[in-house]
Amino acid sequence: MASIKKKSSGGGGANWMDTYGDMVTLLLCFFVLLYSISSLDEAKWMIVVQSFNKDAIVSVDDEPKGPMGEETNSGGDDMPYTQDEVNEKMEELLMYLQTAAASSDAVSVTSGDGYVFLSFEEGVFFEGESSALKAEGRAALDAILPGLEQAGPYIDEVQIMGHTAQGNPNRANTIRGDRQLSSDRANEVLIYLLENSSPTLLDPARFQAIGMGQWRPIATNDTAEGRAKNRRVEMMISGRNVEEAMSDSVAAYYAETNQAPPELEAVDPAGSNAATEPETPPVDQTALEILGPDAVMGGANAGAGAG
């Protein structure tokens, strides 16, 4: 009768511990690796990447930009001024513009929460059916430009809106001609302001021209006087909101496109030798004389046709 031999286990009952120990060691090495690159270092990053792929080309910016970079343009953080300073500068701008417009019935200045609003009647800037800037219009812009330059760093946006009138009360203007003429008028004002100012004082990116056409009238189109009031240019100047960075669309655009916003110079209205509190810049008296009532008397009846 054949004997049955008892199979020996060979002492291998603890082999699973070897596998487990190897796994724990690999996990430990993996976490050490993660910890070593938790703070990005260019040399370490290149070593790690090239350890997986020797042919890899690694590029690390010296100064990362954008939403996660240290040099991100947040549009509101680390502002060199406070909201109170912005509000003060906008109040000074309002006072200056009211002084500049005091001698003209064709220019009105109002204000709201964080913005200043100007309205110029058609007789100041343009003839009927025309977008060519008149001498009175250039004088009006020369009069307000020093105030804009002084408030430059504190301005969020300058919207210039062109309007037309409906020459025939019974027939609307053509869409193309109406929008084109109002846009041309707004752009002529914008171009004149930027051509006669420095980009170190006013940021061109914060200016925009809008053609409103005939669709926001402030008077009836049934009379020549009403049409003259409707043919106008308006300007809305808003101050920057330091506390809400996302409200600054221009700064958000700079950040999104990784551009550095221009460094605007703060204008000292009293001159470089002044040691006292800043005062409202002087108004050009010659410009005010041109803007007087006698200079705009012909504006009410100008261009009785469309536009």
Number of C-alpha atoms within 10 A of each C-alpha: 3 4 5 6 6 6 6 7 7 6 7 8 8 8 9 9 10 9 11 11 11 11 12 11 11 12 12 12 12 12 10 12 12 11 10 14 13 9 10 10 11 14 10 13 17 16 13 13 14 14 11 9 10 10 9 11 9 12 9 12 8 7 9 13 18 16 13 8 11 10 14 19 23 19 23 18 12 10 12 9 11 15 15 10 13 21 18 14 21 27 18 19 24 22 14 22 26 17 17 24 22 16 16 20 14 23 22 16 20 13 15 9 8 16 21 20 18 19 18 23 23 30 25 28 27 23 21 22 20 15 21 15 16 15 16 21 23 18 20 23 18 21 24 21 19 23 25 22 24 23 23 24 24 26 24 24 22 23 18 24 24 31 29 33 35 26 23 15 14 9 9 14 19 13 10 9 15 23 22 18 21 28 22 19 29 26 20 17 24 21 13 15 20 15 9 11 17 14 17 15 20 25 22 18 16 17 19 15 21 19 21 20 27 24 14 11 19 13 15 16 22 13 13 18 16 18 32 27 25 26 34 27 27 20 21 19 23 20 25 24 20 23 12 11 16 14 15 19 14 17 22 17 16 19 20 15 12 16 14 13 15 15 12 16 16 14 18 15 17 15 10 8 7 10 8 7 9 13 11 20 17 14 19 15 12 11 20 21 15 20 27 17 14 10 16 19 14 12 21 20 17 19 21 20 13 22 28
